[in-house]
């Protein structure tokens, strides 16, 4: 087994290996291992040059706890609504004079993200191996599909799974169950690629072989979850595909 995140070739010699010999038959992706959220931060800083960095940080600090609160309280609303509410709260806290038009444009930026540089090559390699791929994200399906159409990656994905389908944001188990139902596979046959440590923990608890694609070098956290492979790009998924256990 290679070290997590090592660039192990998936084509060439590996292509001859039958998919049936691999325990993993499909991969589900959070949106952010595929799409770079820093374009959203840049949009915030462009509108608010003096306070943009602080506003971006506080917005994202509030955003995902808001999703967890709504799921726990069974008060689900779509991601766009939660993102707007979290933005308003962050702007108010910092005293930023943001208009409704500012907020709406920045929420819309979630549907205008750019791909990470390694994505197209890696998705093509996974597809050549016969792996079925899907998004499994808190973002709405329209957001995900808008990003896919603009960046030309629709051809790689067999399914686009938004938590809107079950009205429960990750890390709720019913959100991760979407992958099992979409593929008709066992949990252990579906890899999950997470961007955030909490999402990696949730997917691992659910039973997915999980890779933490730690693109931004976030600090390691311990949630008492099962072991998760970690790396800085999609190459970390190789260890899940070729594991020997």
PEDA-V175398 format. One record per pair of residues at least 12 apart in sequence whose ideal C-beta (glycine too) atoms are under 10 Angstrom apart, sorted by the first residue. I is the first residue (numbers start at 1). J is the second residue. Records with the same first field share a line. If there is no record, write none. Layout:
# PEDA-V175398
I: J + J
This chain:
# PEDA-V175398
1: 229 + 238 + 239 + 242 + 243 + 244 + 245
2: 235 + 236 + 238 + 239 + 242
3: 229 + 231 + 235 + 236 + 239
4: 211 + 212 + 214 + 228 + 229 + 230 + 231 + 232 + 235 + 236 + 237 + 238 + 239 + 240
5: 211 + 212 + 213 + 214 + 229 + 230 + 231 + 232 + 233 + 234 + 235 + 236 + 237 + 238 + 239
6: 231 + 235 + 236 + 238 + 239
7: 118 + 231 + 233 + 234 + 235 + 238
8: 235 + 236 + 237 + 238 + 239 + 241 + 242
9: 125 + 235 + 238
10: 121 + 122 + 124 + 125 + 126 + 128 + 129 + 131 + 234 + 235 + 237 + 238 + 241 + 242
11: 121 + 124 + 125 + 128 + 129
12: 125
14: 125 + 128 + 129 + 238 + 241 + 242
15: 125 + 128 + 129
17: 129 + 241 + 242
18: 129 + 130
19: 128 + 129 + 130 + 131 + 132 + 241
20: 130
21: 242
22: 129 + 130 + 131 + 189 + 240 + 241 + 242 + 243
23: 186 + 188 + 189 + 191 + 209 + 240 + 241 + 242 + 243 + 244 + 245
24: 126 + 129 + 131 + 185 + 188 + 189 + 190 + 191 + 208 + 209 + 237 + 240 + 241 + 242 + 243
25: 129 + 130 + 131 + 132 + 183 + 184 + 185 + 186 + 188 + 189 + 190 + 191 + 241
26: 126 + 130 + 131 + 132 + 133 + 134 + 158 + 159 + 179 + 180 + 182 + 183 + 184 + 185 + 189 + 190 + 191 + 192
27: 123 + 126 + 129 + 131 + 132 + 133 + 134 + 136 + 179 + 183 + 190 + 191 + 192 + 193 + 208 + 209 + 211 + 234 + 237 + 240 + 241
28: 132 + 133 + 134 + 135 + 136 + 137 + 159 + 161 + 176 + 178 + 179 + 180 + 182 + 183 + 190 + 191 + 192 + 193 + 194 + 203 + 208 + 210
29: 119 + 123 + 133 + 134 + 135 + 136 + 137 + 156 + 157 + 161 + 179 + 191 + 192 + 193 + 194 + 195 + 211 + 213 + 234 + 237
30: 135 + 136 + 137 + 138 + 139 + 170 + 192 + 193 + 194 + 195 + 196 + 199 + 200 + 203 + 213
31: 79 + 110 + 113 + 135 + 136 + 137 + 138 + 139 + 143 + 144 + 147 + 162 + 195
32: 113 + 116 + 137 + 139 + 193 + 194 + 195 + 196 + 199 + 213 + 215 + 216
33: 116 + 118 + 119 + 122 + 192 + 193 + 194 + 195 + 196 + 199 + 211 + 212 + 213 + 214 + 215 + 233 + 234 + 236 + 237
34: 113 + 115 + 116 + 119 + 120 + 122 + 123 + 133 + 135 + 137 + 144 + 147 + 148 + 151 + 153 + 156 + 157 + 193 + 195 + 213 + 234
35: 110 + 111 + 112 + 113 + 114 + 115 + 116 + 119 + 135 + 137 + 139 + 143 + 144 + 147 + 148 + 151 + 153 + 195
36: 113 + 114 + 115 + 116 + 117 + 119 + 215 + 216
37: 56 + 60 + 109 + 110 + 113 + 114 + 195 + 215 + 216
38: 56 + 113 + 114 + 116 + 215 + 216
39: 109 + 110 + 112 + 113 + 114
40: 56 + 59 + 60 + 83 + 106 + 107 + 108 + 109 + 110 + 112 + 113
41: 53 + 55 + 56 + 57 + 59 + 60 + 106 + 109
42: 56 + 109
43: 56 + 102 + 105 + 106 + 108 + 109 + 110 + 112
44: 56 + 57 + 59 + 60 + 87 + 90 + 91 + 96 + 98 + 102 + 105 + 106 + 109
46: 106
47: 96 + 98 + 99 + 101 + 102 + 103 + 105 + 106
48: 91 + 94 + 96 + 97 + 98 + 102 + 106
50: 96
51: 91 + 94 + 95 + 96 + 97 + 98
52: 96
54: 90 + 93 + 94 + 96
55: 87 + 90 + 91 + 93 + 94 + 96 + 98 + 106
56: 87 + 90 + 106
57: 90 + 94
58: 86 + 87 + 89 + 90 + 91 + 93 + 94 + 96
59: 83 + 86 + 87 + 88 + 89 + 90 + 91 + 93 + 94 + 103 + 106 + 107
60: 83 + 86 + 87 + 90 + 196
61: 86 + 90
62: 82 + 83 + 85 + 86 + 87 + 88 + 89 + 90 + 93
63: 79 + 82 + 83 + 85 + 86 + 87 + 89 + 90 + 138
64: 82 + 86 + 138 + 169 + 170 + 171 + 196 + 198 + 199
65: 82 + 86 + 198
66: 79 + 81 + 82 + 83 + 85 + 86 + 89 + 169
67: 79 + 82 + 83 + 86 + 138 + 163 + 168 + 169 + 170 + 171 + 172
68: 169 + 170 + 171 + 172 + 198
69: 82 + 169
70: 82 + 85 + 167 + 168 + 169
71: 138 + 163 + 166 + 167 + 168 + 169 + 170 + 171 + 172 + 174 + 175
72: 168 + 169 + 172
74: 167 + 168
75: 167
76: 163 + 164 + 166 + 167 + 168 + 169 + 172
77: 164 + 167
78: 138 + 139 + 140 + 141 + 142 + 143 + 162 + 163 + 164 + 167
79: 107 + 110 + 137 + 138 + 139 + 140 + 143 + 144 + 162 + 163 + 164 + 169
80: 104 + 107 + 108 + 110 + 111 + 139 + 140 + 142 + 143
81: 107 + 140
82: 107 + 138 + 169
83: 103 + 106 + 107 + 108 + 109 + 110 + 138 + 139 + 140 + 143
84: 100 + 103 + 104 + 106 + 107
85: 103 + 107
86: 103 + 107
87: 102 + 103 + 104 + 106 + 107
88: 100 + 103
91: 103 + 106
107: 143
108: 143 + 146
110: 139 + 140 + 143 + 144 + 146 + 147
111: 139 + 140 + 142 + 143 + 144 + 145 + 146 + 147 + 149 + 150
112: 143 + 146 + 147 + 150 + 151
113: 139 + 143 + 146 + 147 + 150 + 151
114: 147 + 150 + 151
115: 147 + 148 + 150 + 151 + 152 + 153
116: 213 + 215 + 233 + 234
117: 233
118: 213 + 215 + 232 + 233 + 234 + 235
119: 151 + 153 + 156 + 233 + 234
120: 151 + 152 + 153 + 156
121: 234
122: 156 + 233 + 234 + 235 + 237 + 238
123: 153 + 155 + 156 + 157 + 234
124: 153 + 155 + 156
125: 234 + 237 + 238
126: 156 + 191 + 234 + 237 + 238 + 241
127: 155 + 156 + 157 + 158
129: 241
131: 156 + 158 + 190 + 191 + 237 + 241
132: 156 + 157 + 158 + 159 + 179 + 182 + 183 + 185 + 190
133: 153 + 156 + 157 + 158 + 159 + 183 + 191 + 193
134: 156 + 157 + 158 + 159 + 160 + 161 + 178 + 179 + 182 + 183 + 190
135: 147 + 148 + 153 + 157 + 159 + 160 + 161 + 162 + 178 + 179 + 193
136: 159 + 160 + 161 + 162 + 163 + 170 + 175 + 176 + 177 + 178 + 179 + 182 + 190 + 192 + 193 + 194 + 199 + 203 + 208
137: 160 + 161 + 162 + 163 + 164 + 169 + 170 + 175 + 178 + 195 + 199
138: 162 + 163 + 164 + 168 + 169 + 170 + 171 + 175 + 199
139: 160 + 162 + 163 + 164
140: 160 + 162 + 163 + 164
141: 160 + 161 + 162 + 163 + 164 + 165
142: 160 + 162 + 164
143: 160 + 162
144: 157 + 160 + 161 + 162
145: 157 + 160 + 162
148: 160
158: 182 + 183
159: 178 + 179 + 181 + 182 + 183
160: 182
161: 175 + 176 + 177 + 178 + 179 + 181 + 182 + 183
162: 175 + 178
163: 175 + 176 + 178
165: 177 + 178 + 181 + 182
166: 178 + 181
170: 192 + 194 + 196 + 198 + 199 + 202 + 203 + 206
171: 194 + 196 + 198 + 199 + 200 + 201 + 202 + 203 + 204 + 205 + 206 + 223 + 225
172: 202 + 206
173: 202 + 203 + 205 + 206 + 207
174: 206
175: 199 + 202 + 203 + 206
176: 190 + 192 + 199 + 202 + 203 + 204 + 205 + 206 + 207 + 208 + 210
177: 206 + 207
179: 191 + 192 + 203 + 206 + 208
180: 206 + 207 + 208
186: 207
187: 203 + 206 + 207 + 208 + 209
188: 207 + 208 + 209
189: 208 + 209
190: 203 + 206 + 207 + 208 + 209 + 210
191: 203 + 208 + 209 + 210 + 211 + 229 + 237 + 239 + 240 + 241 + 243
192: 204 + 206 + 207 + 208 + 209 + 210 + 211 + 212 + 228 + 237 + 240
193: 208 + 210 + 211 + 212 + 213 + 234 + 236 + 237 + 240
194: 208 + 210 + 211 + 212 + 213 + 214 + 228 + 230
195: 212 + 213 + 214 + 215 + 216 + 218
196: 212 + 213 + 214 + 216 + 218 + 221
197: 212 + 214 + 218 + 219 + 220 + 221 + 222 + 223 + 225 + 228 + 230
198: 221 + 223 + 225
199: 212
200: 212 + 213 + 214 + 221 + 223 + 225 + 226 + 228 + 229 + 230
201: 221 + 222 + 223 + 224 + 225 + 226 + 228
202: 223 + 225
203: 225 + 226 + 228
204: 223 + 225 + 226 + 227 + 228
205: 223 + 224 + 225 + 226
206: 225 + 226
207: 226
208: 226 + 228 + 240
209: 226 + 227 + 228 + 229 + 237 + 239 + 240 + 241 + 243 + 245
210: 225 + 226 + 227 + 228 + 229 + 230 + 237 + 240
211: 228 + 229 + 230 + 231 + 234 + 235 + 236 + 237 + 238 + 239 + 240 + 241
212: 228 + 229 + 230 + 231 + 232 + 236
213: 229 + 230 + 231 + 232 + 233 + 234 + 235 + 236 + 237
214: 228 + 230 + 231 + 232 + 233 + 236
215: 231 + 232 + 233 + 234
216: 232
217: 232
218: 230
228: 240
229: 243
